[in-house]
Amino acid sequence: MNDILYSLAEIKIDEEFIFLILILVSTILVFVAVSFIFIGAKSATQKKLEEIKSEASGMKLSKAHKIDNTLESLAPIIAPRNIKERETARHKLMHAGFHEANALTIFYAIKLCSFIIGAMVAAGLYFFQPEMSNLLFAMVISIAIGMFIPNFVLNRFVNQRQSKIKGGIPDALDLLVVCTESGLGFNAALRRVADELVISHPDFADELDTVCVKIKAGVEMQDAFAELVKRTGVTEITGLVNMLAHASRVGGSIAQTLREYTEDFRDKRNQEVEEIAAKIPTKMIFPLLLFIWPCFFIVAIGPSMLSITSTLGQ
C-alpha cells in the first residue's frame, strides 16, 4: 500500500514538473518573440536599404515599422502553406477593411497567440483541476475557443462593415443621380459623393475615394468598380458596374442609367424587406408555443381549474 501511495506521489510530482517545464518553454518562446519584434529579424541588405532611406528622408525608423518588418520576416513560419486558405483569409481581411500588406501575417500571429493561450488554459485545468467533472470536455472547449475566436471576430468585423456599406449605397446612388442630372461628369459626381458621405457613411466614402483615385490614375471605370466589389464583398454593386459598362460602350446617358438602376435597387430592397416581414410569422410560432401560450393558458384557465379542483375536493 505504501508503495502504491509513493508511486502515485511520484506521478503527481512528475506532472507538476512537466507543467513547470511547459511554463518555462512558453515563457522563453514569448520572450524570443518579443525580442524579435523589438529588435527586428531582417537581413543585412534590408537594414542597409532602410538606413539609406532614413538618411535620405532625414527620419528615423519608427517602432511600428520595425514590428512590420519583423512580422514579414516571420510570415513563412506563422502563415499556413495552403495557398487557398491564405487567399480566403486575405479576402476576409480585405472585406473587414484591413488593407495593409502585413494584415494576413498579423492575423495568423493573433491566431497563434490565441491557440497558445487556449492550450495553456487546458493544461492548467489538467494539472490544477484534475477532479473537475467533464475535464476533457472543458479542455477541448478551451482549445477550440483559442483556435476559432479570431475567425469569429473577423467574421463579425466583415458583417458589420458590409452592413455599413450596404446602408450607404442608396444614399450614394441618389446623390449620384442628382449630381449627374445637374451637369457634372461621372468622375466629378463620384468625387463629390465621396466627399459628402464622409460623415454619414465613412467606410463607403473611403471605398469610393479609392475608386476615384484609380479612375484618375487611368484604370477603366468597369475595372475600378469590379475591384470595389472584390474589396468589399458587397455583390449588390455588380449590377451597377454592368449597367455603367454597357452605357459607356453604347454611348447611353449615364444619368438615365443611374436613375433606372436606383429605381431597380429600391424595388429590390423593398422586396427584401417584404421577404423578411413574411418570414416573421413562421419564426414566431416556436416562441409562441414555448413561452407565450403556456403563460396565457395558465392565466386564463388557472383560476377556474383551481376553483373546480377545490369544489370537487369538498
C-alpha positions in Angstrom: 0.0 0.0 0.0 2.8 2.4 0.9 4.5 1.6 -2.4 1.3 2.4 -4.3 1.0 5.8 -2.5 4.6 6.5 -3.1 4.2 5.8 -6.9 1.1 8.0 -7.0 3.0 10.8 -5.3 5.9 10.4 -7.8 3.4 10.6 -10.7 1.9 13.8 -9.3 5.3 15.3 -8.8 6.2 14.4 -12.4 3.0 16.0 -13.7 3.8 19.2 -11.8 7.4 19.1 -13.1 6.1 18.7 -16.7 3.8 21.6 -16.2 6.6 23.8 -14.9 8.7 22.8 -17.9 5.8 23.8 -20.2 5.5 27.2 -18.4 9.3 27.7 -18.8 9.2 26.8 -22.5 6.2 29.1 -23.1 7.9 32.0 -21.3 11.1 31.5 -23.4 9.1 31.5 -26.6 7.2 34.6 -25.6 10.5 36.4 -24.7 12.1 35.4 -28.0 9.0 36.6 -29.9 9.1 39.9 -28.2 12.8 40.2 -28.7 12.3 39.6 -32.4 9.6 42.2 -32.6 11.6 44.9 -30.9 15.0 44.1 -32.4 13.8 43.0 -35.8 14.8 39.9 -37.7 15.8 41.4 -41.0 18.6 40.7 -43.4 21.7 42.9 -43.6 20.6 44.1 -47.0 17.2 45.2 -45.8 18.7 47.0 -42.8 21.2 48.8 -45.1 18.4 49.9 -47.5 16.3 51.2 -44.7 19.3 53.1 -43.2 19.9 54.7 -46.6 16.2 55.5 -46.9 16.1 57.0 -43.4 19.2 59.1 -44.1 17.7 60.4 -47.3 14.4 61.4 -45.7 16.1 62.6 -42.5 13.8 60.5 -40.3 14.4 57.5 -38.0 12.5 54.3 -38.4 9.6 54.0 -36.0 8.9 51.0 -33.8 5.8 50.2 -35.7 7.8 49.9 -38.9 10.3 47.6 -37.2 7.4 45.4 -36.0 6.0 45.3 -39.5 9.4 44.2 -40.9 9.7 41.5 -38.1 6.3 40.1 -38.8 7.0 40.0 -42.5 10.2 38.1 -41.8 8.3 35.6 -39.6 5.5 35.2 -42.2 6.8 31.9 -43.7 6.7 30.4 -40.2 3.3 31.8 -39.0 1.2 31.7 -42.1 -0.1 28.3 -43.4 1.3 26.8 -46.6 -2.1 26.2 -48.1 -2.5 29.0 -50.8 -6.3 28.6 -50.9 -6.7 29.1 -47.2 -4.4 32.1 -47.2 -6.3 33.8 -50.1 -9.6 33.2 -48.3 -8.2 34.8 -45.1 -6.8 37.7 -47.1 -10.2 38.3 -48.8 -11.9 38.3 -45.4 -9.4 40.8 -44.0 -9.9 42.9 -47.1 -13.7 42.8 -46.6 -13.2 43.8 -43.0 -11.3 46.9 -44.0 -7.7 45.7 -43.3 -5.9 46.5 -46.5 -2.3 46.6 -45.0 0.3 44.4 -46.6 1.1 42.7 -43.3 -2.6 42.2 -42.2 -2.5 38.5 -43.1 0.7 37.9 -41.0 -0.7 39.8 -38.1 -4.0 37.8 -38.2 -2.1 34.5 -38.1 0.1 35.8 -35.4 -3.0 36.6 -33.3 -4.4 33.1 -34.1 -1.2 31.5 -32.9 -1.2 33.5 -29.7 -4.8 32.7 -29.1 -4.2 29.0 -29.6 -1.2 29.1 -27.2 -3.4 30.8 -24.6 -6.2 28.2 -25.1 -3.7 25.3 -24.8 -2.2 26.8 -21.6 -5.7 27.1 -20.1 -6.3 23.5 -21.0 -3.0 22.4 -19.4 -3.8 24.5 -16.3 -7.2 22.7 -16.0 -5.5 19.3 -16.4 -2.8 19.9 -13.8 -4.7 22.1 -11.2 -8.2 20.8 -11.6 -7.9 17.1 -12.1 -11.0 16.3 -10.1 -13.2 18.6 -12.2 -16.2 16.9 -13.8 -16.1 16.9 -17.6 -12.4 17.8 -17.6 -11.8 16.5 -21.1 -14.8 18.5 -22.4 -13.6 21.7 -20.8 -10.1 21.2 -22.2 -11.4 20.7 -25.7 -13.7 23.7 -25.4 -10.8 25.9 -24.2 -8.5 24.8 -27.1 -11.4 25.2 -29.6 -12.1 28.7 -28.3 -8.5 29.6 -28.7 -8.4 28.3 -32.3 -11.7 29.7 -33.6 -12.2 33.0 -31.7 -10.1 35.0 -34.1 -12.1 33.7 -37.1 -15.4 34.6 -35.2 -14.2 38.1 -34.5 -13.0 38.6 -38.1 -16.4 37.4 -39.5 -18.1 39.8 -37.2 -16.0 42.7 -38.5 -16.8 41.6 -42.0 -20.5 41.5 -41.4 -20.5 44.9 -39.7 -18.6 46.6 -42.4 -20.6 45.1 -45.2 -23.8 46.1 -43.5 -22.5 49.7 -43.2 -21.5 49.8 -46.8 -24.9 48.4 -47.9 -26.6 51.1 -45.8 -24.7 53.8 -47.7 -25.4 52.5 -51.2 -29.0 54.1 -51.5 -27.8 57.5 -50.4 -24.8 57.3 -52.7 -27.0 56.4 -55.7 -29.5 59.2 -55.0 -26.6 61.7 -54.8 -25.1 60.4 -58.0 -28.4 60.8 -59.8 -28.7 64.4 -58.5 -25.1 65.3 -59.4 -25.1 63.8 -62.9 -28.5 65.3 -63.8 -27.3 68.7 -62.6 -24.5 68.6 -65.3 -21.5 67.1 -63.5 -19.5 64.3 -65.2 -19.5 60.9 -63.7 -16.0 61.2 -62.2 -16.7 64.6 -60.7 -20.0 63.4 -59.4 -18.4 60.3 -57.8 -15.8 62.6 -56.2 -18.5 64.9 -54.9 -20.5 61.9 -53.5 -17.4 60.5 -51.8 -16.8 63.9 -50.1 -20.4 64.2 -49.0 -20.6 60.7 -47.5 -17.6 61.0 -45.2 -19.7 61.9 -42.2 -22.7 59.6 -42.6 -21.0 56.6 -44.3 -17.3 56.8 -43.8 -16.5 53.2 -44.9 -18.3 53.5 -48.2 -16.9 57.0 -48.7 -13.4 55.6 -48.3 -14.1 52.9 -50.9 -15.5 55.5 -53.4 -12.4 57.7 -52.8 -10.3 54.7 -53.8 -12.4 54.2 -56.9 -11.9 57.9 -57.8 -8.2 57.7 -57.4 -8.0 54.5 -59.6 -10.1 56.1 -62.3 -7.9 59.3 -62.2 -4.8 57.1 -62.4 -6.0 55.6 -65.7 -7.9 52.5 -64.6 -11.1 51.7 -66.5 -14.3 52.5 -64.7 -15.5 49.0 -65.0 -12.3 47.5 -63.6 -12.3 50.1 -60.7 -15.8 49.2 -59.7 -15.0 45.4 -60.1 -12.1 45.9 -57.7 -14.5 47.7 -55.4 -16.8 44.7 -55.3 -13.8 42.5 -54.7 -12.5 44.6 -51.8 -15.8 44.9 -50.0 -17.5 41.6 -50.9 -20.8 43.5 -51.5 -22.3 42.0 -54.6 -25.1 44.4 -54.8 -22.9 46.8 -56.8 -22.3 44.3 -59.5 -25.5 45.3 -61.4 -24.4 49.0 -61.3 -21.0 48.0 -62.7 -22.6 46.1 -65.6 -25.1 48.9 -66.4 -22.4 51.6 -66.4 -20.1 49.5 -68.6 -23.0 48.9 -71.0 -23.9 52.6 -71.0 -20.3 53.6 -71.7 -19.9 51.1 -74.6 -23.2 52.0 -76.4 -22.9 55.7 -75.6 -26.1 56.0 -73.5 -26.9 58.5 -70.8 -25.2 57.7 -67.5 -27.7 59.9 -65.6 -30.6 57.9 -67.0 -28.8 54.6 -66.4 -28.2 55.6 -62.8 -31.8 56.6 -62.3 -33.1 53.3 -63.7 -30.7 51.4 -61.5 -31.7 53.4 -58.5 -35.3 52.5 -59.0 -34.5 48.9 -59.5 -32.3 48.8 -56.4 -35.0 50.5 -54.4 -37.5 47.9 -55.6 -35.1 45.1 -54.7 -34.6 46.5 -51.2 -38.4 46.7 -50.7 -38.7 43.1 -51.9 -36.0 42.0 -49.4 -37.8 43.8 -46.6 -41.1 42.2 -47.6 -39.5 38.8 -47.6 -38.1 39.4 -44.1 -41.6 40.5 -42.9 -43.2 37.4 -44.5 -40.8 35.2 -42.5 -41.7 36.7 -39.2 -45.0 34.8 -38.6 -43.2 31.5 -39.2 -40.4 32.4 -36.8 -42.8 33.5 -34.1 -44.5 30.1 -34.0 -41.9 28.5 -31.7 -41.7 31.3 -29.2 -45.5 31.4 -29.1 -45.7 27.6 -28.4 -42.9 27.5 -25.9 -43.2 30.8 -23.9 -46.4 32.8 -24.6 -49.2 30.3 -25.0 -48.4 28.3 -21.8 -48.4 31.5 -19.8 -51.7 32.6 -21.4 -53.4 29.3 -20.6 -52.1 29.4 -17.0 -53.5 32.9 -16.5 -56.8 32.2 -18.4 -57.6 28.7 -17.2 -55.6 28.5 -13.9 -58.2 30.2 -11.6 -61.1 28.2 -13.0 -59.1 24.9 -12.6 -58.2 25.8 -9.0 -61.9 26.5 -8.3 -63.0 23.2 -9.9 -60.5 21.2 -8.0 -61.4 22.8 -4.7 -65.1 22.2 -5.4 -64.6 18.6 -6.4 -62.3 18.1 -3.4 -65.0 19.3 -1.0 
